[in-house]
């Protein structure tokens, strides 16, 4: 199922949080060889995790992490401006209608629908919070994944060639895209919306559905 959790509330989900940061370490450090910091508990975290981002997390039936993304509004500190400004020619991206999406991560055991489920959750955030676009930096390996899911961005700028190419992209979300991504994820639009609605205003029936 999909969880929407702010960083300040992660302590309520210790197993889910620990396995998410462990999987981030495994993906970004071990598999991709990125220059990221790993703490003594085997977790990959950075300064942006301290800014109370919103995490979208696919929770497996055993309560562990299957995949996740991290969201921050571009009106504050974000990687696309602080670290990757050269990809946009130094243009600052800052708008209450644009949020940054980073740390797209899948566990080694994630099923084939998890990536699409995370994209579907991104669409729920856009609709629910009145956001028009997501912005994010991605590498060459993600191009095929985005195309397969049906959620390819508009590329604003790139650097490098081949497998070393990195780009900054802008994502929108339409009802047609939502339907396509929902089919790819194997999740009905109604269930997806219920998970989002329950995360930001649960009542007794929501609590029952979320625990089922």
MOMOLIN-V282548 format. One record per backbone hydrogen bond with DSSP energy under -1.0 kcal/mol. NH is the residue of the N-H (numbers start at 1). CO is the residue of the C=O. If there is no record, write none. Layout:
((NH:CO) (NH:CO))
This chain:
((3:57) (5:55) (7:53) (9:6) (10:7) (12:9) (13:10) (17:13) (18:14) (19:15) (20:16) (21:17) (22:18) (23:19) (24:20) (25:21) (26:22) (27:23) (28:24) (29:25) (30:25) (31:26) (32:27) (34:28) (36:34) (39:43) (42:39) (44:21) (49:46) (50:47) (51:48) (54:71) (55:5) (56:69) (57:3) (58:67) (59:1) (60:64) (63:60) (66:58) (68:105) (69:56) (70:102) (71:54) (72:100) (74:98) (76:73) (82:78) (83:79) (84:79) (87:84) (88:85) (89:86) (90:85) (91:88) (98:95) (99:133) (100:72) (101:135) (102:70) (105:68) (107:66) (110:107) (114:111) (117:113) (118:114) (119:115) (120:116) (121:117) (122:118) (123:119) (124:120) (125:121) (126:122) (127:123) (128:124) (129:125) (131:126) (132:97) (133:97) (134:171) (135:99) (136:169) (138:167) (140:165) (142:139) (143:140) (146:142) (147:143) (148:144) (149:145) (150:146) (151:146) (154:170) (156:168) (157:168) (159:166) (164:161) (165:162) (166:159) (167:138) (168:157) (169:136) (170:154) (171:134) (178:174) (179:175) (180:176) (181:177) (182:178) (183:179) (184:180) (185:181) (186:182) (187:182) (192:188) (193:189) (194:190) (195:191) (196:192) (197:193) (198:194) (199:195) (200:196) (207:203) (208:204) (209:205) (210:206) (211:207))
